[in-house]
Amino acid sequence: MGGSTQALLEYHERSKHRVDRYAPGPAGLDWATQPDPFRVFQGSPRIALPLAADTLSASYNDLRRGALPPAQRFSLRTLAILLELSLGLSAWKSYGTQRWALRCNPSSGNLHPTEGYLLCPVLPGISGGVYHYLSRDHVLEQRAAVDDPRWPEAFPGSGILVGLSSIHWREAWKYGMRAWRYCQHDCGHAIAAVSYAAAALGWQTRLMAAAADDDLAALLGLDRGEDFGVAEREVPDVLLWIGNPEAPPDLERMRLALGKAHWYGQANRLSAGHESWPDIDAIHRATHKPLTRELIPLNPAPHPWPAMPALDLSFARIARQRRSATGFDGRARISAAAFYTMLASLLVRRDTPPWNALMHPVAVHPALLVHRVDELEPGLYVLVRDAAALPGLRQAMRPEWLWQRTGPDDLPLYLLLPYDLRAVARLICCHQDIAADSFFALGMLADFEIALKQPWRYRHLFWECGVLGQVLYLEAEAAGERATGIGCFFDDEMHALLGITARAWQSLYHFTVGSAMVDQRLSTSAPYEVQP
Ligand SMILES: Cc1cc2nc3c(=O)[nH]c(=O)nc-3n(C[C@H](O)[C@H](O)[C@H](O)COP(=O)(O)O)c2cc1C
């Protein structure tokens, strides 16, 4: 076993929450060092973005059924819409003297470790270069101005790149060593959020799966120590190509062109003090990605389109109204048809958001704890998202499970055990009532052999989970209901329920969907002040 694999396994085991012992975390919350949720590059030129998302008419249902509108032209205006509906603010909330922003992309503890970047050639309203998106003000901060002919040449087809990075400290401040996992989940949610918003503008998204982390860091300016000084560093996650999938950009050429670029801005310091988490540094090193070969895009087995959801809303509306429930009522039920539609939406479809962003074959399968779905027995179910995984999943679990096909013929859903699992769901999700009060809760089983063979793909497994989570968030809104991501769960309790004893399948993220109770004590205000 290689050193990276060993380090990965150690992190994975040590970052598990256990019933008798949570993963190592801070002794308490140190409010004096609470990180600033907004990164600012002080001194960089700012480009104000228009608030134009209301002009976008694309319906959510069309996007999830692969019916993208005609591609809009890339311009400052359309890029503003892309960013507003993916990484932009969706509301301000307040309670007493406290005020905090929510965003279209969710985040564990609302701590938002994910930062967004734009790399573009010269386009109407914007010069070519590298930009950081500051969601608080809906502005682009110019990080690099590039005046080198190789830069436009590196974008052969029409398109732009969105880069994502993480600031581990933002999550570690509250969650300690498990925080690295949450940064990956959040990145997955952000990938999906970008893919959906791009699709609403008629654009395809592809993850640049071959690129090395060092190249990403150079392209996003994250390796520029002088621009960060004492400020918390960002680590590169992913580059997303948004544009013609047949003509991807030449990253090497871009890197060369950046050699003579002029860089602007000094990163702000987010916290006055830091607690170090060596386990996070270790897993970051162990999952460092080298340059790998180009991948052939996914060509999944065809699945029928999911049925129409209860509400036919515009994508812009769904993206901005997406919220996490903080509690479910524990009484309401969902129809079987609505439940099957949500599950059908989790199957990969070619050129359809958010799956178009992912380049690797399916590696994650939800195990569902169903409580309140009409016509369905409460119990344990598995949605096998790729038929090829069925023998391995069956073999890894308790031999006495039923594996009885349930629901529509074209939905690969299996009943394992009819049983009331509400108390079990609550226990598994760190005693959170929300898991028992939901229509259903689920854990996402990932093919762990993938991470053991290629340690950097450990990150991809979490990203795939985050993508699945974003689908559930949007599907819940379209059904007139609500969802909540669950990062706090007792990993091995879920495995014990399923009868998983080997490491081959690991539950990496949990989720709940239900009928939300609204917290009336909170006030809500608009995400951005619109100038008259
Ligand atoms: C990776 C992840 C893990 C989360 N874990 C939990 C959890 O264990 N319990 C919970 O009540 N909410 C959880 N949430 C919900 C977040 O608290 C919520 O997304 C955040 O407060 C922002 O609110 P919003 O989703 O309404 O924008 C999680 C969200 C994410 C993305």
The ligand as an SDF file (V2000), in Angstrom:
LIG
                    3D

 31 33  0  0  0  0  0  0  0  0999 V2000
  -22.0570   19.3490    3.2170 C   0  0  0  0  0  0  0  0  0  0  0  0
  -23.2260   19.8340    4.0420 C   0  0  0  0  0  0  0  0  0  0  0  0
  -23.4640   19.2720    5.2790 C   0  0  0  0  0  0  0  0  0  0  0  0
  -24.5480   19.7210    6.0540 C   0  0  0  0  0  0  0  0  0  0  0  0
  -24.8170   19.1050    7.2530 N   0  0  0  0  0  0  0  0  0  0  0  0
  -25.9120   19.4690    7.9590 C   0  0  0  0  0  0  0  0  0  0  0  0
  -26.2870   18.7550    9.1370 C   0  0  0  0  0  0  0  0  0  0  0  0
  -25.6340   17.7800    9.5420 O   0  0  0  0  0  0  0  0  0  0  0  0
  -27.4100   19.1690    9.7940 N   0  0  0  0  0  0  0  0  0  0  0  0
  -28.1670   20.2270    9.3530 C   0  0  0  0  0  0  0  0  0  0  0  0
  -29.1870   20.5480    9.9920 O   0  0  0  0  0  0  0  0  0  0  0  0
  -27.8390   20.9070    8.2300 N   0  0  0  0  0  0  0  0  0  0  0  0
  -26.7450   20.5560    7.5250 C   0  0  0  0  0  0  0  0  0  0  0  0
  -26.4340   21.2130    6.3470 N   0  0  0  0  0  0  0  0  0  0  0  0
  -27.2280   22.3580    5.8960 C   0  0  0  0  0  0  0  0  0  0  0  0
  -26.4400   23.6660    6.0680 C   0  0  0  0  0  0  0  0  0  0  0  0
  -26.4450   24.0470    7.4170 O   0  0  0  0  0  0  0  0  0  0  0  0
  -27.0270   24.7610    5.1700 C   0  0  0  0  0  0  0  0  0  0  0  0
  -26.7500   24.4190    3.8310 O   0  0  0  0  0  0  0  0  0  0  0  0
  -26.4310   26.1170    5.4560 C   0  0  0  0  0  0  0  0  0  0  0  0
  -26.8230   26.5890    6.7220 O   0  0  0  0  0  0  0  0  0  0  0  0
  -26.8430   27.1380    4.4110 C   0  0  0  0  0  0  0  0  0  0  0  0
  -28.2420   27.2570    4.3550 O   0  0  0  0  0  0  0  0  0  0  0  0
  -29.0230   27.0440    2.9920 P   0  0  0  0  0  0  0  0  0  0  0  0
  -28.7730   25.6400    2.5330 O   0  0  0  0  0  0  0  0  0  0  0  0
  -30.4710   27.3050    3.3430 O   0  0  0  0  0  0  0  0  0  0  0  0
  -28.4790   28.0310    1.9890 O   0  0  0  0  0  0  0  0  0  0  0  0
  -25.3790   20.7730    5.5740 C   0  0  0  0  0  0  0  0  0  0  0  0
  -25.1260   21.3220    4.3050 C   0  0  0  0  0  0  0  0  0  0  0  0
  -24.0720   20.8580    3.5380 C   0  0  0  0  0  0  0  0  0  0  0  0
  -23.8510   21.4540    2.1680 C   0  0  0  0  0  0  0  0  0  0  0  0
  1  2  1  0
  2  3  1  0
  2 30  2  0
  3  4  2  0
  4  5  1  0
  4 28  1  0
  5  6  2  0
  6  7  1  0
  6 13  1  0
  7  8  2  0
  7  9  1  0
  9 10  1  0
 10 11  2  0
 10 12  1  0
 12 13  2  0
 13 14  1  0
 14 15  1  0
 14 28  1  0
 15 16  1  0
 16 17  1  0
 16 18  1  0
 18 19  1  0
 18 20  1  0
 20 21  1  0
 20 22  1  0
 22 23  1  0
 23 24  1  0
 24 25  2  0
 24 26  1  0
 24 27  1  0
 28 29  2  0
 29 30  1  0
 30 31  1  0
M  END
$$$$
